[in-house]
Amino acid sequence: MGMRVTLGIIFLCVAVFIGMSFLSQDMNKQIVERYGFSGQNLFSHPEVLITSIFIHGDIDHLLSNILVLFFFGAAVESELGSKKTLLIFLLGAWIGDIFSMSFYFLGVYPWTMPSIGASAGVFALIGTGMLVRPFDFSFYPYFMPVPLGLLGLIYAVYNAIGFAAEGFGAAASNISYIAHFGGLIVGLYFGFQREGWQRGMKIILVMFMIMILIPYVWTTLGRII
């Protein structure tokens, strides 16, 4: 079915990043403050629900999103088609913003602090991809083939650990773990809808067992070698 949506999102993220790289630091700060998502901007400039997705803070932020997007987006798009892939990505980003709003209302995030990046939408594709194409492979971030089902679970656990470690101080890390959860929930919903509850839970259980066994197998092999 192609990768039109996946490549289109990647192109927009890269194009915006390159364009901003020609601007001064002050101009970049102004763009983030005006077009990033925040409690204040949502009500005064609702278009930030779109614009904030395609702005990234630095090259690491950009690459971590688009490389994960490439593998999971390709898997979802080949399985569910371009329209549903775009729907999952955007819904994940928007639900992630809604989850973030709880932290704005609670005062954890300053009302004016902007949030940028495609990560909540990417997490939505992770949630779907790990269920609909669990045995497709990604070569990022471990430079070796890892099944999407296993990698998706690793990302989910990592996000949970990050959120639990920082708790209501999550804003200090510049990572909106709660927004990632919003996107992941959206993605899992579409994944379970496609695969069914029983098959979806079996996939997660199998991948969880593999994840638990990996350190044991690695240690055992190290002792033998």
N, C-alpha and C positions, 0 to 999 in steps of 0.2 A: 504493500500500500504506500510505500515511500516514507519520507521523513520530513514532509514539508513544514509541518508545525514545529517539530523539534528543531530543525535547522533555522526556521524563521525566528524562533525565540532566541536561539543562540546568536544569530546575526544581530538582532536588536540590542541584546546585552553588550555585545562586543562593539557595535557601532557607537552606542551611547558612551561607553567607556573610552573609546578612542577620541571621540569628540570632546569629552571633558578633559582629556589629558592635554589638550592644547590651551586650556584655560588656566588662569591663575588660581592659586590656592584659595583666595578670597571668593572668586567666582564659583569655584566648586562648592565651597561651604554654603554660599547663597542658594545654589541649585538644590543641594541636599535639604536645606532648611525649608525651601519653598515647595519642592516636588517630592520629598520623602514623606512617608506616612507618619503621622503623629495624631494625638488626640485633638490638638488644635486644628491641624490642617484638614482632618477628615470633615469637619463641619464648615470650615471656611473655603476649602478647595477640594471637594470630593473626588476630583480627577486624580488625586494622589493614589487612589486605589489601583490605578493603572501605572502612572508614571514611576511610582516608588519601586515597582517590580524590576525595572530595567536599569536602575542606578546601582553601581557597586563601588565600595569604598577604596579598594586597592586590587592589585592584580591577583593576589591570593584568593580574595573574596570572589572575584570573577571566575577564576579557573576552577575553584572547588565547586561552584554551582554549575558551570556549563559542562564540565566533564561528567559529573553525575547525571546531569540532564541528558547528555548525549546517549548514554547507555540505557537508562531507564525510559527516557522519552521514546527512543527508537523501539524498545520492546513493547511499550504500551501502544504506540501508534501503529505498529505492524499488526497488533492483535485487535485493537478496538477502533482504529481509524483516526483520521486527522481531527474531525470535529469533536469527538469525545475526548481525545487527548487534550485539545485546547480547553475544553470545558473543565476537565479535571484540574489542569494546571491553574486556570484562573480562579476556580472555586476554592482550590487549596490556598492560593495566595490571599483571597478575600476572607476566608474563614480564619486563616492565620492572623490576619489583621483584627478580626473580631475578637479572637482569643487574646490578642495583645491589649485590646481595649480594657479588659478586666484589670490589667496591671496599671493602665493609665488612671482608671477610676479609683483604684486602691492607693494610688500615690507612689507605687513602686517605680514607674517611669514618670519623669517630669512631663507635664502636659505638652510641652513644646519639643521634646526630644524626638528627632526623626528616626524612622526605621527604614532601611533600604535593602534591596536585593531580592532575588528570585527564590530564596531558599524554601519558603513555605510552599510555593507552587511545586518546587522540585521534590519536596517531601511528599506531596500528594502523588506525584508520579512514582516515587519510591514505593508508597503503600500499595498502589495498583500493580505496578510491575512485578513486585516480589510475589504476588499471588497469581497473576495471569501468565507470566513467563518466568517461573522460578528457576529454570535451568538454563536460561540464557546467561551469557557471561559478561562480566565487566572486567576491564584491566586497570581500572582506577578505583581506589588509590594505592593498591598493593603491587602494581606492575606484574601481576600474575592473574590468570583467569579465576574469578570467583563467581559462583552462581548468584544471580540477582536475589533469589530468595534468602540466601545466607547473608549477603551484603546488606539487604534491606533490613533484616533483623538486627544486624550489627549497628547500623545507623540508628535504629529505634532505641536500642539499649544504650548506646552512647549518648543520645539526646536525653534519655531518662536520667542517666547518671549525672550529666551536666546540670540538668534542672534540679535534681535532688541535692547536689553538692552546693549549689548556690542559693537554692530556695528563693525567697523573695528578694535576694540580692542579685538576681540574674541580670539585671540591667548593667551591672558593673563590668560584665564580660563583653559587652557589645554584641552578644548573641541572644536573639529572642527565642529561647528554647520553647516557650509556650506557643509561639507562632508556628514553630515546626510541628508541634503536636496537633495543632489545628489542621495543618495541611495533611499530615499523616492520617488523621481520622477520615478526612475526605477521601483520600486515596484508598484506604482499606475498605471503606464503604463500597466504592465502585468495584474493587477487587472481589469482595465477598458476593456482591450482586452478580458478578460474572461467573465466578467459580462455585458458588454455593457455600453455605456455612461450614458444612462438614469437610469438604475438600480443602477449603481455605484454612481451617484449623489444623488439618493434617499436615499441610505444607509448613505452617508455622511451627508445629510440634517437631517435625522431622528436622527442619533447619535449626531449631533451638537445640536439639540433641547433638547435631553436628557441631554447633558452636561450642557446646560444653565439652565435647570430646577432643576438639582440636588441640588445646593445651596439653592434654594427657598424651595424645598421640605424638605431638611434637617433642615432649619431654622424653617419652619412651624411645623414639628414634634417635634422639641425641645421646642417650645412654648406650644404645646399640652401636652407633657409629663411633 
